[in-house]
Amino acid sequence: MVEIKDGVYTIRNTGRSLMLDLKGNSPVTGNAIQGYEANGTVAQQWIIKRQSRTASTYSIQTNNSDAHGNGFFFPPRYDEGEKVVYYRRAVVVNLIDAGNDEYKIGYTLGSDKLVLALPGSQTEVALANDAENPRYRWTLKFVAAL
C-alpha cells in the first residue's frame, strides 16, 4: 500500500471513471455525494487525514471552505444500498488496499463488509456489500499539501 499523506485529493471510481463529488458544491446537510464527470472544481476535492499510526483509518472531508463546508460524507444508516450524503459530523473510514493503487472505502462503524460504491447505473454513491467489482474501488490523486 502506497503511503497516503495528509493532503487534498481527488477520488475517482475505478469502474465508472466518475469522480467523488459533492452535488452542486452545496455543503448542506443531506446533500448527495455523487459520481460525476471530472471537472476540476472544489466539489471534487477531498481532504484526507490519517487518524491512526498503525491502521488504515482516515478522515475524508470536503475541501469546500464555505461557512458550512469541510463536512464529511456519511450514510444515515449502515445498510446495503444506503445513499451517502453530506454531513457535518466527523466520520472515520478505512482505506482498504485493493491493489493497483486502488482502494475500497469502508466505514469503521457498521459491517466491515460494506464499502462505498457506484452500483448499477445510478450516480449517487451508496454502501454495497464488498465484492471484487471495480465499481467498489477508488483511486486517489494528490492535489495539494495541507
N, CA, C and O atoms as a GROMACS GRO file, in nm:
protein
  584
    1MET      N    1   0.085  -0.118   0.000
    1MET     CA    2   0.000   0.000   0.000
    1MET      C    3   0.089   0.124   0.000
    1MET      O    4   0.178   0.137   0.084
    2VAL      N    5   0.064   0.213  -0.093
    2VAL     CA    6   0.137   0.338  -0.101
    2VAL      C    7   0.096   0.426   0.017
    2VAL      O    8  -0.022   0.431   0.053
    3GLU      N    9   0.193   0.493   0.078
    3GLU     CA   10   0.160   0.580   0.190
    3GLU      C   11   0.070   0.695   0.143
    3GLU      O   12   0.098   0.760   0.042
    4ILE      N   13  -0.036   0.717   0.216
    4ILE     CA   14  -0.128   0.826   0.186
    4ILE      C   15  -0.098   0.938   0.284
    4ILE      O   16  -0.125   0.925   0.404
    5LYS      N   17  -0.041   1.045   0.235
    5LYS     CA   18  -0.006   1.159   0.320
    5LYS      C   19  -0.126   1.250   0.336
    5LYS      O   20  -0.212   1.259   0.248
    6ASP      N   21  -0.132   1.318   0.451
    6ASP     CA   22  -0.237   1.416   0.471
    6ASP      C   23  -0.232   1.518   0.358
    6ASP      O   24  -0.125   1.570   0.326
    7GLY      N   25  -0.347   1.546   0.299
    7GLY     CA   26  -0.350   1.642   0.189
    7GLY      C   27  -0.485   1.649   0.123
    7GLY      O   28  -0.582   1.590   0.170
    8VAL      N   29  -0.490   1.721   0.013
    8VAL     CA   30  -0.611   1.734  -0.068
    8VAL      C   31  -0.598   1.639  -0.187
    8VAL      O   32  -0.495   1.634  -0.253
    9TYR      N   33  -0.705   1.563  -0.213
    9TYR     CA   34  -0.705   1.461  -0.318
    9TYR      C   35  -0.833   1.470  -0.400
    9TYR      O   36  -0.934   1.525  -0.356
   10THR      N   37  -0.827   1.415  -0.520
   10THR     CA   38  -0.949   1.378  -0.591
   10THR      C   39  -0.962   1.227  -0.576
   10THR      O   40  -0.863   1.156  -0.561
   11ILE      N   41  -1.087   1.179  -0.580
   11ILE     CA   42  -1.116   1.037  -0.561
   11ILE      C   43  -1.201   0.991  -0.679
   11ILE      O   44  -1.313   1.038  -0.698
   12ARG      N   45  -1.146   0.899  -0.758
   12ARG     CA   46  -1.213   0.854  -0.882
   12ARG      C   47  -1.257   0.709  -0.868
   12ARG      O   48  -1.181   0.624  -0.822
   13ASN      N   49  -1.381   0.682  -0.907
   13ASN     CA   50  -1.431   0.544  -0.907
   13ASN      C   51  -1.367   0.468  -1.022
   13ASN      O   52  -1.370   0.514  -1.136
   14THR      N   53  -1.309   0.354  -0.993
   14THR     CA   54  -1.237   0.276  -1.094
   14THR      C   55  -1.330   0.222  -1.202
   14THR      O   56  -1.296   0.228  -1.320
   15GLY      N   57  -1.443   0.169  -1.163
   15GLY     CA   58  -1.532   0.104  -1.259
   15GLY      C   59  -1.605   0.197  -1.352
   15GLY      O   60  -1.635   0.161  -1.466
   16ARG      N   61  -1.635   0.317  -1.305
   16ARG     CA   62  -1.716   0.410  -1.386
   16ARG      C   63  -1.640   0.534  -1.428
   16ARG      O   64  -1.692   0.616  -1.504
   17SER      N   65  -1.518   0.552  -1.379
   17SER     CA   66  -1.435   0.669  -1.410
   17SER      C   67  -1.504   0.800  -1.374
   17SER      O   68  -1.483   0.902  -1.440
   18LEU      N   69  -1.588   0.798  -1.271
   18LEU     CA   70  -1.654   0.919  -1.222
   18LEU      C   71  -1.586   0.962  -1.092
   18LEU      O   72  -1.536   0.879  -1.016
   19MET      N   73  -1.585   1.093  -1.068
   19MET     CA   74  -1.522   1.148  -0.950
   19MET      C   75  -1.620   1.153  -0.834
   19MET      O   76  -1.740   1.175  -0.852
   20LEU      N   77  -1.567   1.132  -0.712
   20LEU     CA   78  -1.647   1.154  -0.592
   20LEU      C   79  -1.674   1.304  -0.585
   20LEU      O   80  -1.580   1.384  -0.588
   21ASP      N   81  -1.801   1.344  -0.577
   21ASP     CA   82  -1.840   1.482  -0.600
   21ASP      C   83  -1.950   1.523  -0.502
   21ASP      O   84  -2.048   1.451  -0.484
   22LEU      N   85  -1.934   1.641  -0.441
   22LEU     CA   86  -2.040   1.700  -0.359
   22LEU      C   87  -2.136   1.770  -0.454
   22LEU      O   88  -2.101   1.872  -0.514
   23LYS      N   89  -2.255   1.716  -0.468
   23LYS     CA   90  -2.351   1.764  -0.569
   23LYS      C   91  -2.370   1.916  -0.560
   23LYS      O   92  -2.405   1.970  -0.455
   24GLY      N   93  -2.347   1.982  -0.674
   24GLY     CA   94  -2.365   2.126  -0.681
   24GLY      C   95  -2.271   2.206  -0.591
   24GLY      O   96  -2.290   2.326  -0.571
   25ASN      N   97  -2.169   2.139  -0.537
   25ASN     CA   98  -2.076   2.200  -0.441
   25ASN      C   99  -2.153   2.269  -0.328
   25ASN      O  100  -2.113   2.374  -0.278
   26SER      N  101  -2.265   2.208  -0.289
   26SER     CA  102  -2.353   2.266  -0.188
   26SER      C  103  -2.336   2.194  -0.055
   26SER      O  104  -2.382   2.080  -0.040
   27PRO      N  105  -2.270   2.259   0.043
   27PRO     CA  106  -2.247   2.195   0.172
   27PRO      C  107  -2.367   2.206   0.266
   27PRO      O  108  -2.360   2.271   0.370
   28VAL      N  109  -2.476   2.144   0.226
   28VAL     CA  110  -2.598   2.144   0.305
   28VAL      C  111  -2.620   2.001   0.354
   28VAL      O  112  -2.615   1.906   0.276
   29THR      N  113  -2.645   1.986   0.483
   29THR     CA  114  -2.665   1.853   0.539
   29THR      C  115  -2.771   1.778   0.459
   29THR      O  116  -2.880   1.829   0.435
   30GLY      N  117  -2.737   1.656   0.420
   30GLY     CA  118  -2.829   1.571   0.345
   30GLY      C  119  -2.808   1.579   0.194
   30GLY      O  120  -2.868   1.500   0.121
   31ASN      N  121  -2.724   1.672   0.146
   31ASN     CA  122  -2.698   1.682   0.003
   31ASN      C  123  -2.627   1.555  -0.046
   31ASN      O  124  -2.550   1.494   0.029
   32ALA      N  125  -2.653   1.518  -0.168
   32ALA     CA  126  -2.599   1.393  -0.224
   32ALA      C  127  -2.448   1.400  -0.246
   32ALA      O  128  -2.393   1.504  -0.284
   33ILE      N  129  -2.384   1.288  -0.222
   33ILE     CA  130  -2.248   1.264  -0.267
   33ILE      C  131  -2.265   1.176  -0.389
   33ILE      O  132  -2.330   1.071  -0.382
   34GLN      N  133  -2.208   1.217  -0.501
   34GLN     CA  134  -2.237   1.150  -0.627
   34GLN      C  135  -2.109   1.120  -0.704
   34GLN      O  136  -2.000   1.168  -0.671
   35GLY      N  137  -2.125   1.038  -0.806
   35GLY     CA  138  -2.021   1.020  -0.906
   35GLY      C  139  -2.050   1.118  -1.018
   35GLY      O  140  -2.163   1.125  -1.066
   36TYR      N  141  -1.948   1.193  -1.061
   36TYR     CA  142  -1.970   1.296  -1.163
   36TYR      C  143  -1.847   1.305  -1.251
   36TYR      O  144  -1.736   1.277  -1.206
   37GLU      N  145  -1.866   1.346  -1.376
   37GLU     CA  146  -1.754   1.363  -1.468
   37GLU      C  147  -1.652   1.459  -1.407
   37GLU      O  148  -1.688   1.555  -1.340
   38ALA      N  149  -1.524   1.433  -1.430
   38ALA     CA  150  -1.418   1.520  -1.380
   38ALA      C  151  -1.436   1.661  -1.436
   38ALA      O  152  -1.452   1.680  -1.556
   39ASN      N  153  -1.434   1.761  -1.345
   39ASN     CA  154  -1.449   1.899  -1.390
   39ASN      C  155  -1.352   1.995  -1.322
   39ASN      O  156  -1.355   2.116  -1.347
   40GLY      N  157  -1.266   1.943  -1.234
   40GLY     CA  158  -1.163   2.025  -1.172
   40GLY      C  159  -1.212   2.121  -1.065
   40GLY      O  160  -1.135   2.206  -1.020
   41THR      N  161  -1.337   2.110  -1.021
   41THR     CA  162  -1.389   2.203  -0.921
   41THR      C  163  -1.360   2.154  -0.780
   41THR      O  164  -1.324   2.037  -0.759
   42VAL      N  165  -1.375   2.244  -0.683
   42VAL     CA  166  -1.354   2.211  -0.543
   42VAL      C  167  -1.455   2.106  -0.495
   42VAL      O  168  -1.430   2.038  -0.395
   43ALA      N  169  -1.568   2.093  -0.563
   43ALA     CA  170  -1.668   1.991  -0.527
   43ALA      C  171  -1.610   1.850  -0.540
   43ALA      O  172  -1.666   1.755  -0.485
   44GLN      N  173  -1.499   1.836  -0.611
   44GLN     CA  174  -1.436   1.706  -0.631
   44GLN      C  175  -1.302   1.694  -0.558
   44GLN      O  176  -1.223   1.605  -0.586
   45GLN      N  177  -1.278   1.786  -0.464
   45GLN     CA  178  -1.156   1.781  -0.384
   45GLN      C  179  -1.190   1.743  -0.241
   45GLN      O  180  -1.285   1.794  -0.182
   46TRP      N  181  -1.110   1.651  -0.186
   46TRP     CA  182  -1.137   1.596  -0.054
   46TRP      C  183  -1.010   1.601   0.030
   46TRP      O  184  -0.902   1.565  -0.016
   47ILE      N  185  -1.025   1.645   0.155
   47ILE     CA  186  -0.914   1.650   0.249
   47ILE      C  187  -0.906   1.514   0.318
   47ILE      O  188  -1.001   1.471   0.383
   48ILE      N  189  -0.792   1.449   0.304
   48ILE     CA  190  -0.771   1.318   0.365
   48ILE      C  191  -0.665   1.333   0.474
   48ILE      O  192  -0.556   1.384   0.448
   49LYS      N  193  -0.699   1.288   0.596
   49LYS     CA  194  -0.606   1.295   0.709
   49LYS      C  195  -0.601   1.159   0.778
   49LYS      O  196  -0.704   1.100   0.809
   50ARG      N  197  -0.481   1.113   0.802
   50ARG     CA  198  -0.463   0.986   0.873
   50ARG      C  199  -0.509   1.004   1.018
   50ARG      O  200  -0.481   1.106   1.080
   51GLN      N  201  -0.579   0.904   1.070
   51GLN     CA  202  -0.631   0.910   1.206
   51GLN      C  203  -0.564   0.811   1.300
   51GLN      O  204  -0.588   0.814   1.421
   52SER      N  205  -0.481   0.723   1.247
   52SER     CA  206  -0.415   0.622   1.329
   52SER      C  207  -0.280   0.590   1.268
   52SER      O  208  -0.268   0.577   1.146
   53ARG      N  209  -0.179   0.579   1.351
   53ARG     CA  210  -0.045   0.546   1.302
   53ARG      C  211  -0.032   0.398   1.264
   53ARG      O  212   0.054   0.364   1.182
   54THR      N  213  -0.115   0.312   1.320
   54THR     CA  214  -0.098   0.169   1.297
   54THR      C  215  -0.202   0.107   1.204
   54THR      O  216  -0.185  -0.007   1.161
   55ALA      N  217  -0.306   0.180   1.174
   55ALA     CA  218  -0.412   0.123   1.089
   55ALA      C  219  -0.433   0.211   0.967
   55ALA      O  220  -0.367   0.314   0.951
   56SER      N  221  -0.524   0.169   0.883
   56SER     CA  222  -0.553   0.244   0.761
   56SER      C  223  -0.677   0.331   0.779
   56SER      O  224  -0.760   0.342   0.689
   57THR      N  225  -0.691   0.393   0.898
   57THR     CA  226  -0.808   0.477   0.925
   57THR      C  227  -0.777   0.624   0.895
   57THR      O  228  -0.673   0.677   0.933
   58TYR      N  229  -0.872   0.686   0.825
   58TYR     CA  230  -0.857   0.824   0.780
   58TYR      C  231  -0.988   0.898   0.796
   58TYR      O  232  -1.095   0.836   0.801
   59SER      N  233  -0.980   1.030   0.803
   59SER     CA  234  -1.100   1.112   0.785
   59SER      C  235  -1.093   1.166   0.643
   59SER      O  236  -0.986   1.198   0.592
   60ILE      N  237  -1.209   1.178   0.580
   60ILE     CA  238  -1.218   1.236   0.446
   60ILE      C  239  -1.329   1.340   0.453
   60ILE      O  240  -1.444   1.308   0.484
   61GLN      N  241  -1.294   1.466   0.425
   61GLN     CA  242  -1.394   1.572   0.430
   61GLN      C  243  -1.380   1.661   0.306
   61GLN      O  244  -1.279   1.656   0.236
   62THR      N  245  -1.482   1.741   0.281
   62THR     CA  246  -1.480   1.827   0.164
   62THR      C  247  -1.371   1.932   0.176
   62THR      O  248  -1.328   1.966   0.287
   63ASN      N  249  -1.327   1.983   0.063
   63ASN     CA  250  -1.231   2.093   0.060
   63ASN      C  251  -1.303   2.226   0.042
   63ASN      O  252  -1.240   2.328   0.014
   64ASN      N  253  -1.434   2.226   0.056
   64ASN     CA  254  -1.516   2.346   0.042
   64ASN      C  255  -1.498   2.432   0.166
   64ASN      O  256  -1.525   2.387   0.277
   65SER      N  257  -1.452   2.556   0.150
   65SER     CA  258  -1.425   2.643   0.264
   65SER      C  259  -1.542   2.734   0.298
   65SER      O  260  -1.527   2.828   0.376
   66ASP      N  261  -1.658   2.707   0.240
   66ASP     CA  262  -1.780   2.781   0.271
   66ASP      C  263  -1.807   2.772   0.422
   66ASP      O  264  -1.752   2.685   0.489
   67ALA      N  265  -1.891   2.860   0.474
   67ALA     CA  266  -1.923   2.861   0.617
   67ALA      C  267  -1.973   2.726   0.665
   67ALA      O  268  -1.954   2.690   0.782
   68HIS      N  269  -2.037   2.649   0.577
   68HIS     CA  270  -2.087   2.518   0.616
   68HIS      C  271  -2.005   2.406   0.552
   68HIS      O  272  -2.045   2.290   0.555
   69GLY      N  273  -1.892   2.441   0.496
   69GLY     CA  274  -1.808   2.343   0.426
   69GLY      C  275  -1.724   2.260   0.520
   69GLY      O  276  -1.738   2.265   0.642
   70ASN      N  277  -1.636   2.182   0.459
   70ASN     CA  278  -1.545   2.092   0.529
   70ASN      C  279  -1.619   1.985   0.609
   70ASN      O  280  -1.571   1.940   0.713
   71GLY      N  281  -1.736   1.946   0.562
   71GLY     CA  282  -1.808   1.837   0.623
   71GLY      C  283  -1.762   1.704   0.566
   71GLY      O  284  -1.667   1.698   0.488
   72PHE      N  285  -1.830   1.599   0.603
   72PHE     CA  286  -1.792   1.463   0.569
   72PHE      C  287  -1.902   1.397   0.488
   72PHE      O  288  -2.012   1.450   0.478
   73PHE      N  289  -1.872   1.281   0.428
   73PHE     CA  290  -1.979   1.203   0.367
   73PHE      C  291  -2.017   1.093   0.464
   73PHE      O  292  -1.931   1.032   0.528
   74PHE      N  293  -2.146   1.068   0.474
   74PHE     CA  294  -2.198   0.988   0.583
   74PHE      C  295  -2.323   0.913   0.539
   74PHE      O  296  -2.409   0.971   0.473
   75PRO      N  297  -2.334   0.785   0.574
   75PRO     CA  298  -2.460   0.714   0.548
   75PRO      C  299  -2.551   0.728   0.670
   75PRO      O  300  -2.507   0.697   0.781
   76PRO      N  301  -2.674   0.772   0.654
   76PRO     CA  302  -2.764   0.781   0.769
   76PRO      C  303  -2.778   0.648   0.843
   76PRO      O  304  -2.796   0.646   0.965
   77ARG      N  305  -2.770   0.537   0.769
   77ARG     CA  306  -2.772   0.402   0.829
   77ARG      C  307  -2.663   0.320   0.761
   77ARG      O  308  -2.630   0.343   0.645
   78TYR      N  309  -2.610   0.226   0.832
   78TYR     CA  310  -2.507   0.138   0.776
   78TYR      C  311  -2.571   0.013   0.719
   78TYR      O  312  -2.557  -0.096   0.774
   79ASP      N  313  -2.643   0.030   0.608
   79ASP     CA  314  -2.712  -0.081   0.541
   79ASP      C  315  -2.677  -0.080   0.393
   79ASP      O  316  -2.648   0.025   0.336
   80GLU      N  317  -2.680  -0.197   0.331
   80GLU     CA  318  -2.655  -0.206   0.188
   80GLU      C  319  -2.758  -0.121   0.113
   80GLU      O  320  -2.877  -0.124   0.144
   81GLY      N  321  -2.711  -0.046   0.014
   81GLY     CA  322  -2.797   0.038  -0.066
   81GLY      C  323  -2.820   0.177  -0.009
   81GLY      O  324  -2.876   0.263  -0.076
   82GLU      N  325  -2.776   0.199   0.115
   82GLU     CA  326  -2.795   0.330   0.179
   82GLU      C  327  -2.712   0.436   0.105
   82GLU      O  328  -2.592   0.418   0.086
   83LYS      N  329  -2.777   0.545   0.065
   83LYS     CA  330  -2.709   0.654  -0.005
   83LYS      C  331  -2.620   0.730   0.093
   83LYS      O  332  -2.652   0.743   0.212
   84VAL      N  333  -2.510   0.780   0.043
   84VAL     CA  334  -2.415   0.855   0.123
   84VAL      C  335  -2.440   1.004   0.099
   84VAL      O  336  -2.453   1.047  -0.016
   85VAL      N  337  -2.448   1.083   0.207
   85VAL     CA  338  -2.482   1.224   0.196
   85VAL      C  339  -2.379   1.310   0.272
   85VAL      O  340  -2.298   1.260   0.350
   86TYR      N  341  -2.386   1.440   0.246
   86TYR     CA  342  -2.301   1.538   0.315
   86TYR      C  343  -2.352   1.553   0.457
   86TYR      O  344  -2.472   1.559   0.482
   87TYR      N  345  -2.259   1.560   0.551
   87TYR     CA  346  -2.296   1.570   0.692
   87TYR      C  347  -2.186   1.643   0.766
   87TYR      O  348  -2.069   1.629   0.731
   88ARG      N  349  -2.221   1.720   0.867
   88ARG     CA  350  -2.121   1.795   0.944
   88ARG      C  351  -2.057   1.711   1.053
   88ARG      O  352  -1.964   1.758   1.119
   89ARG      N  353  -2.102   1.593   1.074
   89ARG     CA  354  -2.048   1.506   1.178
   89ARG      C  355  -1.921   1.438   1.128
   89ARG      O  356  -1.916   1.387   1.016
   90ALA      N  357  -1.818   1.437   1.212
   90ALA     CA  358  -1.691   1.374   1.174
   90ALA      C  359  -1.708   1.223   1.164
   90ALA      O  360  -1.767   1.160   1.252
   91VAL      N  361  -1.655   1.167   1.059
   91VAL     CA  362  -1.664   1.024   1.033
   91VAL      C  363  -1.526   0.973   0.994
   91VAL      O  364  -1.452   1.040   0.921
   92VAL      N  365  -1.493   0.855   1.043
   92VAL     CA  366  -1.364   0.793   1.010
   92VAL      C  367  -1.390   0.672   0.922
   92VAL      O  368  -1.484   0.596   0.945
   93VAL      N  369  -1.305   0.656   0.819
   93VAL     CA  370  -1.319   0.544   0.726
   93VAL      C  371  -1.190   0.463   0.721
   93VAL      O  372  -1.083   0.510   0.763
   94ASN      N  373  -1.201   0.343   0.670
   94ASN     CA  374  -1.084   0.261   0.640
   94ASN      C  375  -1.058   0.268   0.491
   94ASN      O  376  -1.149   0.248   0.411
   95LEU      N  377  -0.934   0.297   0.454
   95LEU     CA  378  -0.893   0.288   0.314
   95LEU      C  379  -0.826   0.152   0.300
   95LEU      O  380  -0.715   0.131   0.350
   96ILE      N  381  -0.893   0.061   0.234
   96ILE     CA  382  -0.851  -0.079   0.224
   96ILE      C  383  -0.779  -0.099   0.092
   96ILE      O  384  -0.836  -0.078  -0.015
   97ASP      N  385  -0.654  -0.140   0.099
   97ASP     CA  386  -0.574  -0.161  -0.021
   97ASP      C  387  -0.637  -0.270  -0.107
   97ASP      O  388  -0.654  -0.383  -0.062
   98ALA      N  389  -0.670  -0.235  -0.232
   98ALA     CA  390  -0.730  -0.331  -0.326
   98ALA      C  391  -0.632  -0.366  -0.437
   98ALA      O  392  -0.670  -0.432  -0.534
   99GLY      N  393  -0.506  -0.324  -0.424
   99GLY     CA  394  -0.406  -0.349  -0.527
   99GLY      C  395  -0.413  -0.248  -0.639
   99GLY      O  396  -0.513  -0.177  -0.654
  100ASN      N  397  -0.308  -0.240  -0.718
  100ASN     CA  398  -0.302  -0.149  -0.834
  100ASN      C  399  -0.331  -0.004  -0.799
  100ASN      O  400  -0.392   0.068  -0.878
  101ASP      N  401  -0.287   0.040  -0.680
  101ASP     CA  402  -0.311   0.178  -0.633
  101ASP      C  403  -0.460   0.210  -0.625
  101ASP      O  404  -0.499   0.325  -0.643
  102GLU      N  405  -0.541   0.111  -0.598
  102GLU     CA  406  -0.685   0.128  -0.579
  102GLU      C  407  -0.721   0.095  -0.435
  102GLU      O  408  -0.654   0.016  -0.368
  103TYR      N  409  -0.829   0.157  -0.389
  103TYR     CA  410  -0.873   0.137  -0.251
  103TYR      C  411  -1.022   0.111  -0.246
  103TYR      O  412  -1.098   0.158  -0.332
  104LYS      N  413  -1.062   0.036  -0.146
  104LYS     CA  414  -1.203   0.027  -0.108
  104LYS      C  415  -1.218   0.119   0.012
  104LYS      O  416  -1.127   0.128   0.095
  105ILE      N  417  -1.330   0.186   0.021
  105ILE     CA  418  -1.355   0.279   0.131
  105ILE      C  419  -1.467   0.222   0.216
  105ILE      O  420  -1.582   0.213   0.172
  106GLY      N  421  -1.433   0.183   0.338
  106GLY     CA  422  -1.531   0.126   0.430
  106GLY      C  423  -1.536   0.207   0.558
  106GLY      O  424  -1.436   0.266   0.598
  107TYR      N  425  -1.650   0.211   0.621
  107TYR     CA  426  -1.665   0.284   0.747
  107TYR      C  427  -1.616   0.199   0.863
  107TYR      O  428  -1.621   0.076   0.857
  108THR      N  429  -1.568   0.265   0.969
  108THR     CA  430  -1.522   0.193   1.087
  108THR      C  431  -1.639   0.147   1.172
  108THR      O  432  -1.622   0.061   1.259
  109LEU      N  433  -1.757   0.202   1.150
  109LEU     CA  434  -1.879   0.157   1.218
  109LEU      C  435  -1.960   0.070   1.124
  109LEU      O  436  -1.942   0.076   1.002
  110GLY      N  437  -2.049  -0.010   1.179
  110GLY     CA  438  -2.132  -0.096   1.095
  110GLY      C  439  -2.054  -0.216   1.045
  110GLY      O  440  -1.946  -0.247   1.097
  111SER      N  441  -2.107  -0.283   0.946
  111SER     CA  442  -2.046  -0.404   0.893
  111SER      C  443  -1.916  -0.373   0.819
  111SER      O  444  -1.909  -0.278   0.742
  112ASP      N  445  -1.814  -0.454   0.844
  112ASP     CA  446  -1.687  -0.434   0.774
  112ASP      C  447  -1.695  -0.483   0.630
  112ASP      O  448  -1.597  -0.474   0.556
  113LYS      N  449  -1.809  -0.536   0.589
  113LYS     CA  450  -1.828  -0.582   0.452
  113LYS      C  451  -1.890  -0.475   0.361
  113LYS      O  452  -1.898  -0.494   0.240
  114LEU      N  453  -1.932  -0.363   0.420
  114LEU     CA  454  -1.993  -0.255   0.341
  114LEU      C  455  -1.887  -0.154   0.299
  114LEU      O  456  -1.806  -0.108   0.380
  115VAL      N  457  -1.887  -0.119   0.170
  115VAL     CA  458  -1.792  -0.022   0.116
  115VAL      C  459  -1.866   0.078   0.027
  115VAL      O  460  -1.979   0.053  -0.016
  116LEU      N  461  -1.801   0.191   0.000
  116LEU     CA  462  -1.859   0.290  -0.092
  116LEU      C  463  -1.857   0.235  -0.233
  116LEU      O  464  -1.761   0.171  -0.274
  117ALA      N  465  -1.964   0.260  -0.307
  117ALA     CA  466  -1.974   0.208  -0.443
  117ALA      C  467  -2.059   0.300  -0.529
  117ALA      O  468  -2.135   0.383  -0.479
  118LEU      N  469  -2.045   0.282  -0.659
  118LEU     CA  470  -2.136   0.341  -0.757
  118LEU      C  471  -2.206   0.224  -0.826
  118LEU      O  472  -2.173   0.190  -0.940
  119PRO      N  473  -2.303   0.163  -0.757
  119PRO     CA  474  -2.366   0.042  -0.812
  119PRO      C  475  -2.463   0.073  -0.925
  119PRO      O  476  -2.517   0.183  -0.934
  120GLY      N  477  -2.483  -0.025  -1.011
  120GLY     CA  478  -2.580  -0.012  -1.120
  120GLY      C  479  -2.551   0.110  -1.206
  120GLY      O  480  -2.436   0.146  -1.229
  121SER      N  481  -2.658   0.172  -1.255
  121SER     CA  482  -2.642   0.289  -1.341
  121SER      C  483  -2.662   0.419  -1.264
  121SER      O  484  -2.655   0.527  -1.323
  122GLN      N  485  -2.685   0.410  -1.133
  122GLN     CA  486  -2.709   0.531  -1.055
  122GLN      C  487  -2.580   0.612  -1.039
  122GLN      O  488  -2.470   0.559  -1.053
  123THR      N  489  -2.595   0.741  -1.010
  123THR     CA  490  -2.478   0.824  -0.987
  123THR      C  491  -2.459   0.857  -0.840
  123THR      O  492  -2.354   0.907  -0.801
  124GLU      N  493  -2.559   0.829  -0.756
  124GLU     CA  494  -2.544   0.853  -0.613
  124GLU      C  495  -2.454   0.746  -0.553
  124GLU      O  496  -2.471   0.627  -0.580
  125VAL      N  497  -2.360   0.789  -0.471
  125VAL     CA  498  -2.272   0.695  -0.402
  125VAL      C  499  -2.353   0.627  -0.293
  125VAL      O  500  -2.430   0.691  -0.222
  126ALA      N  501  -2.335   0.496  -0.280
  126ALA     CA  502  -2.412   0.417  -0.183
  126ALA      C  503  -2.322   0.312  -0.120
  126ALA      O  504  -2.213   0.283  -0.170
  127LEU      N  505  -2.368   0.255  -0.010
  127LEU     CA  506  -2.299   0.143   0.051
  127LEU      C  507  -2.338   0.014  -0.021
  127LEU      O  508  -2.454  -0.004  -0.059
  128ALA      N  509  -2.242  -0.074  -0.039
  128ALA     CA  510  -2.268  -0.202  -0.103
  128ALA      C  511  -2.184  -0.308  -0.034
  128ALA      O  512  -2.078  -0.279   0.021
  129ASN      N  513  -2.232  -0.433  -0.038
  129ASN     CA  514  -2.153  -0.542   0.016
  129ASN      C  515  -2.029  -0.559  -0.070
  129ASN      O  516  -2.036  -0.567  -0.192
  130ASP      N  517  -1.915  -0.564  -0.003
  130ASP     CA  518  -1.786  -0.573  -0.070
  130ASP      C  519  -1.784  -0.688  -0.170
  130ASP      O  520  -1.824  -0.800  -0.138
  131ALA      N  521  -1.737  -0.659  -0.288
  131ALA     CA  522  -1.722  -0.761  -0.393
  131ALA      C  523  -1.604  -0.721  -0.480
  131ALA      O  524  -1.559  -0.606  -0.477
  132GLU      N  525  -1.555  -0.814  -0.555
  132GLU     CA  526  -1.446  -0.784  -0.648
  132GLU      C  527  -1.505  -0.720  -0.773
  132GLU      O  528  -1.507  -0.780  -0.880
  133ASN      N  529  -1.551  -0.599  -0.756
  133ASN     CA  530  -1.616  -0.525  -0.863
  133ASN      C  531  -1.548  -0.389  -0.872
  133ASN      O  532  -1.535  -0.322  -0.770
  134PRO      N  533  -1.505  -0.345  -0.990
  134PRO     CA  534  -1.437  -0.216  -1.000
  134PRO      C  535  -1.523  -0.097  -0.959
  134PRO      O  536  -1.469   0.011  -0.932
  135ARG      N  537  -1.654  -0.114  -0.953
  135ARG     CA  538  -1.741  -0.004  -0.908
  135ARG      C  539  -1.732   0.016  -0.757
  135ARG      O  540  -1.789   0.111  -0.703
  136TYR      N  541  -1.661  -0.073  -0.689
  136TYR     CA  542  -1.645  -0.065  -0.545
  136TYR      C  543  -1.503  -0.021  -0.509
  136TYR      O  544  -1.465  -0.023  -0.392
  137ARG      N  545  -1.425   0.020  -0.610
  137ARG     CA  546  -1.286   0.059  -0.588
  137ARG      C  547  -1.264   0.203  -0.633
  137ARG      O  548  -1.333   0.254  -0.722
  138TRP      N  549  -1.167   0.267  -0.570
  138TRP     CA  550  -1.142   0.410  -0.592
  138TRP      C  551  -0.992   0.435  -0.603
  138TRP      O  552  -0.912   0.365  -0.540
  139THR      N  553  -0.954   0.534  -0.683
  139THR     CA  554  -0.815   0.577  -0.690
  139THR      C  555  -0.806   0.719  -0.634
  139THR      O  556  -0.898   0.800  -0.649
  140LEU      N  557  -0.693   0.746  -0.571
  140LEU     CA  558  -0.669   0.877  -0.512
  140LEU      C  559  -0.563   0.950  -0.593
  140LEU      O  560  -0.463   0.890  -0.633
  141LYS      N  561  -0.584   1.078  -0.618
  141LYS     CA  562  -0.484   1.159  -0.687
  141LYS      C  563  -0.454   1.280  -0.600
  141LYS      O  564  -0.542   1.360  -0.569
  142PHE      N  565  -0.328   1.292  -0.561
  142PHE     CA  566  -0.284   1.403  -0.476
  142PHE      C  567  -0.297   1.535  -0.551
  142PHE      O  568  -0.254   1.546  -0.666
  143VAL      N  569  -0.358   1.636  -0.486
  143VAL     CA  570  -0.377   1.768  -0.546
  143VAL      C  571  -0.289   1.872  -0.478
  143VAL      O  572  -0.224   1.952  -0.545
  144ALA      N  573  -0.288   1.872  -0.342
  144ALA     CA  574  -0.213   1.974  -0.268
  144ALA      C  575  -0.187   1.928  -0.125
  144ALA      O  576  -0.262   1.848  -0.069
  145ALA      N  577  -0.079   1.981  -0.068
  145ALA     CA  578  -0.049   1.957   0.073
  145ALA      C  579  -0.139   2.045   0.159
  145ALA      O  580  -0.192   2.146   0.114
  146LEU      N  581  -0.153   2.005   0.284
  146LEU     CA  582  -0.233   2.088   0.378
  146LEU      C  583  -0.148   2.198   0.437
  146LEU      O  584  -0.197   2.277   0.517
   0.00000   0.00000   0.00000
